[in-house]
Amino acid sequence: MKKSKRVFGRVEAAFDILYLLTAFLIGTYLLYTGETPVRKLAGIMAVLLGSGDLFHLIPRIAVILTGQEERWAKAMGFGKFITSITMTVFYLLLWRLGLLLFGMDIEGKDWDVWNTAVYLLASGRILLCLFPQNGWLEHQPPVRWGIYRNLPFLMLGAVVAMFFAIHGGQVMEVDHMWIAITLSFGFYLPVVLWVHRNPKLGMLMLPKTCIYVWMLVMCLFL
């Protein structure tokens, strides 16, 4: 049992490293070949995604390789805090990417309400993440606050997914972006709600990560 657990841990560590390298390589490539504002923005999104996850995954990899969970617990908690912020900004940039792709005027009357809602939800999510009650550095952070801070995040994801579902057909390269967003939250929510009862649900973060790579790959063809 212990041997199989070690093998899976090494596979997870290799997966995490590969994911980080992929995110940074895609981001660097998009920025280097960014002849349009859309590709430059997509490159920033990819680098931001990798940078945010770096804070969480490096301590996680260290735990897997050393087995010293207590030593890296606070670093992992701080990494989760950073990732929560950067993921929120990622969806703001994805919203902006959609506006650019579909030729929407963000100052226009038709989109003023939606634009305001997106930024309010993102601001609310970030504000909730800053509350000390989240207990980021605690061994078992309060589940209740995990739900609080993820409610506006879920609503933000729903708005962005709906936006791409309605308009994605205009740009075939991102026609499936709304599916990717929906799947990412589908894998993420069970972890938020029940991982404290069943730690094995944490494995759902692996397919969630694959979904984000898919989102970045879509951006390569813009």
Secondary structure, 3 states (H helix, E strand, C coil): CHHHHHHHHHHHHHHHHHHHHHHHHHHHHHHHCCCCHHHHHHHHHHHHHHHHHHHHHHHHHHHHHHCCHHHHHHHHHHHHHHHHHHHHHHHHHHHHHHHHHCCCCCCCHHHHHHHHHHHHHHHHHHHHHHCHHHCCCCCCCCHHHHHHHHHHHHHHHHHHHHHHHHHHHHCHHHCCHHHHHHHHHHHHHHHHHHCCCCHHHHHHHHHHHHHHHHHHHHHHCC
